[in-house]
Amino acid sequence: MRQKRIFQKAALVVLFAALSLVYVALAWHTKTILVGDDRIFHMERLEEAYKDISNGHFISMISTYSFGKVGQAINTYYPWGNLLFYVPIRVFLKNPITAYYIYLVLEQFLGLVLAYVFAHRLMKRKDAAIVFSILLRFSVYIMFNDFGRADIGEAWAFVFVPLAFLGLYQLLKGNYYYGSIYLVLGLSAEMYCHILTTVFTIGLLLVMYLLTFKYQTEKKNVLITSLISAALFVLSTAAVTIPIIRQLSVHTVVPTASFFTEKEISFNSLVSLSFGNTLGQGLPNVGLAILVIALVGFIGLKNSNLWETYSYILGVLLLVCSTLLFPWYIFKNTPVAHIQFMWRLLPFATFFLALYGSAKICSLYSWRFNGFKLVILNISLVVLALGSIEGFITTQSKNNAIAKTATNFMVPYAYRLNAKGYLNSLSLNQAAAESARYEDYVPYAANTVREKVFNHQVIVNEHKYYLSASSIVSGYQQVTYSIDNLENKSSRIVLPFFIYNSKDYVAYVNGKETPLHASKHSLALVYVKNKRSATITVKYQTPVLYLVARLISGTIILLLVFGMIYLKLKRMKKSGQNE
């Protein structure tokens, strides 16, 4: 019996690995990274992490290898956990295109596994769990995040959503240790990838908790365990949240809220795009399979259990609320607007509708479906997804969005990138990359001179000029500048490097520490005396508070993982004794 279970699990792993390779095969076959809305942004983040860790350090809170090498605090405000998965792949696979697609393969594999585990525990059916995994992970919105947007932060965060919901399910079933561990690990993994996805997940978990409240037999225990889990979650994510909280004292340029009213979609557009199973840039939708479940799923509500009913209702409501059918414009002048796109609700609509659909499809097994038909259904879902990806590739090809047509890698947004184009497009390899100029999280005082900073303008007393690439050398959390033509007596030098909290930085002139100041535009300012030329290094020093936060978070996460392993081994031992 045990050997049979091991074989079945191994077969499932092989199936999901094969499906993950199939998922990226068409895009990978182009030997390029396809054009995606956020592709360049995340390429810069991936390479910053690769440079940091391959040089023996942890991921930096500021960007010195990427984003123009101007010390922008991208990783202070934007979670970096998903980047950790990329680095070892990039270390062993020097071709960045191969590394990128293996990274997507790993994402899809983990997504399929966690989706299956959640659905299998909930529905107690392997067939329904497989259908759910494929419905979810081969849905158009998942592909939209991976290809159309190339938003690896949101894409990776959603991988762990099923784990968080598995935690809630286990809590409600009275399995408090498992429930707490799954819940904390799931939400923490999300938080280390994308904050907004985590916020949405917490909101929906709360909704599910309240909807099931009157059916809970151990209300007090569930509540107490939930509160303990919340405390553990806060501690396990301190490495991300503490830097953000500390930086609230620094006035920065926040992501624009104008998208909230400019980029929303109508219900007609959502339905039209979904019917066409359309994958494309700026075309968010749920795809044909999920839309059909939403439209005809009410037929099966009469014979549905509690969680199936709630899944369908929540799925449809989220679908509707992701469009202009809901009057989001009334929130345009509130903090809600910083969500930017309310169609970010679509992956959660997909999650609940896929769950409901897989349950209903497999409930037909005993009287209408058989194993062969279920295989055909799963293959059809995969083929449907591949058709969307192929259509996306074909559309880009017709627009001549291919790497070899790109002659100016300073602006590579509209072109596919092969390995050479990928490396040439990185701001690390350019003096002033247009593609790496993001105003988000720039010190507010520096925003008026932001373009000059990205062009690497240096000001020596009253003289302004621009540095060449050879005059700028990136290092871990530091940039070194070679400055010539200084005045003999005293030179006041403003460097193209953002300063957030002055006490976090130190400067060196020709290897000797010197006082560092922040100019009125929040740029690095040093004084050099009696020198005709100077080598100036501006270095960021990670605050001790951040290091303590990382230690606390890492410890909590490790304890939870070891706790989960212990519980698993204990259960396996007990199961073996009962056989």
N, C-alpha and C positions, 0 to 999 in steps of 0.2 A: 504493500500500500504506500509506504513512504517513498519507495523508488518511483512509483507511478506519479506521485505528486511532484517529485523532483524533476522528472522528465517533462511533465506538463508545464511546470514553471520555466524550465529551460527552453522549451518550444515557444512559449509566450515571449520570452526575452528575445529569441531569434526573430520571431515575427515582428516585434516592435522595432528591432534594430533594422530589419529589412525595410519596413515601412518608412523609417526615418531617412534611410538612404534614398528611397524612392521619392520622398517629399522634396529633396533638394536636387535630384538628379538632373532635371531639365535646366534649372538655372545654372547648376555647376557645369553642365555640358557646354555652356557658352564660354567658359573659361574667363568669365568676367563677373564682377559684382554689378548687378542690375541697378538702374537708377531708382532711388527711393527718396522720399521727402527728407528724412533725417539721417540718411546714409553718411554724409560727410561728417556731421556732428559726432556720430558714434564711431566712425573710423578714427577720428582724432582721440577719442576717449580710450578706445582699444589699444592704440599704439602708445599712449601715455602710460597705461598700465603695464604694457609689455616692456617698455624701456625701464620703468621704475623697478619692476620685480626682477627682470633679467640682469639688472645691475646690482642686485642684492638688497633691495630696499622694499618697503611696503608701498602701497599706492599712495601717491602724494595728494595732499589736499588742494594744491594749486597746480596749474599747468605750466610746465617749463619746457617740455618736449613738444607740446601740441598747442592748439589754439593760439598760434602766433608767437608762442614763447614769451608771453608778457605777464605771466603770473596770475592769470585769471583763475578765480576760485571755483572752478566748475565742480570738482569733486567734493568741495565743502558743502555745496547745496544740492548736488545730484548724487544719489546713492551709487555705490561702486561695486556692490557684491557680485553682480553678474560678470564683471570684468575678470574676476578671479578664475572663472572657468575657461576664459579665452587664453590666458597667459601660457599655461603649460602646453597647450595646443600649438600656439605660435612659436614657442621655444623649439619644439621638435619638428614642426613643419615650417620651413623657412619661406615657402611660397605663401604669401598672404591670402591669395584667393582660396587655396586649398584649406588653409587654417580657418578662414571665415566660414566656409561651408561645413567643415567638420564641427565647428562651433554651433551651427544651426542644426546639424544632425544630433548633437548632444542635447540641445534644447528640446527638439521634437521627441527624442527618445525618453527623456525624463518626463516630458509632458504626457506621453502615452502611458507610461508606467504609473504615474501618480493618478491619472484619470481612471485607469483600470482599477487600481487598489481601492480608491474611494467608491467607485460604482459597485465593485464586487462586494465590499463590506455592506453597502447599503441595500443592494438588491438581491444578494446571495445567489447571483447567477453569472456564470462566466461569459455566456453568450451576450447577455445584456451589457455587461461591463466592457466587452470588446467593441460592441456597437457604439456605446457611449464614447469610448476613447476615440474612435475614428470619426464619429459625428462632430466631436469637439475639436480635435486636433487637426482635422482636415477641413475645417469650416473656413469660409471665405474671410471672416474677420481675423482669424489666426494668421492666415496667409497675408492678409492686408498689413498686419503688423510686421511680419517677417520680410515681405518683399515690397509691397506698395509704399509703406512708411519706412521700412528698415529701422524700426524703433526697437532696438534690442532691450532697452530698459523695460518697457511695458511688456514686450513679448516674453521675457524671462520671468517677470513678476507673475504673469498669469499661469505659468507652469505650476506654481505652488498653491494656487487657489483651491484645487481639490483637496490638498492636504489640510488646509485650514478648515474646510467644511467637514472633512472626515473627523477632525478634532471635535467640532461641535456635535456631530452625530454620536461619537463615542461618549461624550459628556452626558447627553440626553439618555443614552442607554445605560448609564451608571458605571461605565468603564472610566473612572476619573483619572487614573494615572495616564493611560493611553490618550484619553481625550485632551488632557492638559498638555502633554508633550506634543501631540500632533498639532494642536491649535497654536501653540507658541512657535514651534518650528516653522509651520506653514506661514504664519503672519510675519515672522522675523525674516524668512527667506524673501517674501514679497517686499518687505520694507527695504532690504538691502539692494533691491533692484529698482523699485519705483514706488514713490510715496503715495501718489494718487490712487493707484491700484489697490494699495493696502487700505486706504481710507474707505474706498468703495466696498471692499471686502468686509471690513469691520462693520460698516453700516448694514450690509445685507445679513451678516451673522447676527447682528442685534435684532433685525426684523424677524429672522427665523426663530430666534430665541423667544421673542414676544409672541409670535404666532403659535408656538407650541407650549406656551407657559401653562395653560390650563390643563394640558395633557400630561405634564410632568408629575411623576409620583414622588420624586425626591427634590422638590424645589429648593430647599435650603442647601443641600449638598451641591447641587448644580450651580447655584449662585456663588457659594463660597469658593468652589473650584474655579469658577469663571473669574472671580476677583483675584485669586492667586495667580491664575494664568495671565491676567492683565498686568500684574506686577512683574512677573517673569518676562513678559513681552517688553515692557519698558526697559528693564535691565539689559535684555539681550540685544536691544537695538540702540543702546546708548552711544555706540560708536558712530552711528549716523546722526542721531538727534542732538547730541550734545554740541557738536560743531555748529549745527544750524542755529540752535538756541543762542549760543555764545555770539554768533555773527549777527544776531538781530540788532545789536547795537551799532552795526555798520550800515549806513544807508546805501543800498545797492539798487541797481535797475532790475526790477522783477520781470518775469515773462509777461509779455503783453496780454492784456485782457480783451483786446479788440476782437480777437478770433471768436470770442464767445457769441457775438452777434453776426460775424462775417462768414463763419465757416460751418454753421449748422446746416442740417439737411432736412428736406421736407419728407413727409411720409410717402408721398408719391415716388420720390427719388429712391428712397430706401427699398420700396417694393419693386420698382422697375429694375434697379441694379441687382437685387437679390434674385429675381426671376431669371435674370441673365447669368447668374453666378459670376458676376463681374469682379475681376481683380484689377485694380489700377490705382494710380496715385490720386489721392484726394477723393476716392470713391468708396467710402465706408458702407458696408452692408453685411448681411448675415448669410447670404447664399441661398440657393434654391431649397436644399433639404431642410434647413432650419425654418425658412419661411413657410414651407408646406406644413411642417409640424405646428407652427403658430396658427395657420389658417384653418386647419381641419382637426387640430388636437382636441377641440371642445367636444367632439363626438365621443371621445373615450372618457370624459370626466365623470360620467355617471358611475362607472365601475372602477374609479380610481381610489387609492388609499390617500391618507392625509398628505404625505410628502409629495406624492405625484400631483395632487391637486394644487398644492402650494407652488410646486415647481412650474407648472403650466401658467398659473396666474401671474407669478412673479416674472416669468419669461416674457409674457405678452406685455405686461405693464412696463418693463424695462425697454422693450422694443419700441413701444409707443413713446415713452419718455425720452428716448434718444433722438427724437425728431422734433420738428417745430409744432407738432400737435400739442406739445406741452409749452406753455407760454414762458419760456426761459428768459425772454427779454426783460421781464420784471426784475430779474436779478443782475442786470448788466452793470449796475453801479455798486454791487456788493462783492464781498470776498469770493462768492461762488463763481464769479466771472473768471477767476484765475484757473479754474478747471480747464478753460479754453474750449474744449470740445465735448459737448454732452453726448456725442456718439461714442464716447469712451464707455458708455453703459452697454454697448452692443456685445462685448465678449461675455458679460454676465448674463445677458439675455440668451446668448448662445449656450452658455453653460446650463441654465435651467431648462431650456427647451430641448437640448440634447439629452438631458437626464430623463425628462418626461417621455420624449420620443423613443429612446432606447427601451424604456420600460414597457411602453405600449406595443412596440414592434415585437418584442420578445414574448409578450403575453399571448401573442397569437401562435406561438410555437406549437402548443399542444394540439391545436385544431386546424391550423391553416398553414403554418410555416414548417419547414424542415431544415436540417442542417445545411443542405445544398443551397437552399434559397437564401439563407442567412449569409453564406459565403459570397453568393452573387451580389447581395445587397452591399456588403462591405467593400467588395471590389468595385462596385458601381460608385460608391461614395469616393473612393480613392481616385478612380478614373475621372470623375467629375471635377475633383480638385486639380488634377493634373491638366485637365483641359483649360481651367482658369489660368494656371501658371503659364501654359503654352501661349494662351491668348495675350497675356501680359508681356511675354517675351517678344511675340510677333509684333505687337503694337509698338514696342520700343524700337524694334528693328526697322519698322517702316518710317519711324521718325529719325532714322540715322543716329540713334543714340548709342554709338559704339566707340570703344576706346580709341581706335586708330584715327578717328576724325578729330580728336581733341588735340589742339596745338598749343593751347594755353592752359596749363594745369593749375593756374591760379584760380580759375573758375570752372571746376570740373563737374558742377552739379548736373548738367544735362547729358552727361556721357556715361556710358558703361566704362568700367575700369578693369583692365587686365592687370597682371602683377606689376608691370613696369609703371602703368598709369596710376595704380594704387600708391606706390611709393613716391612717385613724382608729385602726387596731389597732396601729400602730407605737408602741413605747414612747417614741420621740422626741417624739411628739405628745401624750403623756399625762404626768400628774404621777407616777402610780404604777401602771404596767401589770402586772396580775397574770400575764399570759401570758409576760412576759419574765424571770421569776424562776427562774433555773436555778442550782442549787447547785454544779454541776460547775465546778471550777477556781476556786472562791472560796477566798481564804486561809482555812486551817483555823481560825485564831483568830477570824475574822469570822463563822463559820458560825452561832454562837449568836445573833448580832444581825442576821443576813442580812435578815430580813423588815423590820426597822426601817431598814436601809440602803436597801433597794429602795423603801421608803415615803419616803425622803429625810428621815430624822430628823437634825437638827443639835443638838449639845449645846454650849451656851454656859455655861461653868462648870458649875453644877449644873442649869441650866434646859434642858429638852428640849422641842423642838417640831418640827413638820414643815414643810418648805418647799413653797411653791406652785410650779407649773410656770413661772410668770413670773419666779421667783427663781433659776432654773437655766438657764443658757445653754450649749449644747454647742458645742464647737469641735474642730478636729483635734487629737486626743490631749490634750484639755484640757476642763475644765468650769469655768465661772465662776459663783459664788454671790453673791447679794446678801443680806447679813446685817444686820439692824437690831437695835435695842434692846440694844446692847452697853454694858458698864459703862465708865465713864470711864477708870479706872486701868489695869486689865489684864483681858483676856478670853481664856480658854482655849477654843478652838473645835475641836470634832471634827466633821468633815464626812462626808457619806455617799459616800465615795470610797475604793475599795480600794487599798491600797499593798502591793506585792509586794517589790520591792527599793528601799529608801528612796533610794539614790543615783541611781536612774533618774528621780526626780521633782524638780520645783522648784515653789515657791509664790510668788505675788505678792499683795500687799495694796495695793489702790488703785494698781496699776501698779508698785509697788516690790517687788523681790525680798525675801523673808523666809524665815527657816529653816523647813523642813518636817520634821515628825516623824511617826512611825507610832505610833498609840495601841496599847494592849494588845490591841485587837481588829483590828489591822492596818488602821486607817482613818487618813485624812489628819488631822493635828493641827497647828494653827498657833496662835500667840499674837499678839493684837492689843492695842496699848496706846494709851490716850488717844484712843479713837474711840467715837463713839456708833453708827456704822454703818460697814460696810466692804464693798468688792467684792473677793472672794477668788478667785483663779484657781489651780487645781491642774493642773500640766502634766506630762505624761509625755515624757521625752526618749529617743528610740531609742538604745540603747547602740551605741557605735562598732563593737563586735564584731558586732552584727547587720548593720550596714551593710557591713562587710567581707565577711561571709558572703553577703550578697545579691550583692555585686560578683563574688565568686568563682563563685557558682552561675550567675549571669547570663552570665558570660564562657564558662564551660564549655558551657552550653546553646547559646549562639550559635555557638560553634565547632563543635559537633556538627551543628547545623542547616546551617551553611555547608558543612561537610564532606559532609553528605548531598546537598546541592544540587550540589556539585562532582562527586561521584561520578555523580549522575544525568545531569548535562550531558555528562560524559565518556562515559558509556555511550550516550547519545543520539547524540553525534557519531560514535562508533565504529559504531553501528548504521546511521547515515545513509551512512557511507562504504562499508559492505558491501552496500548496496542497489544 
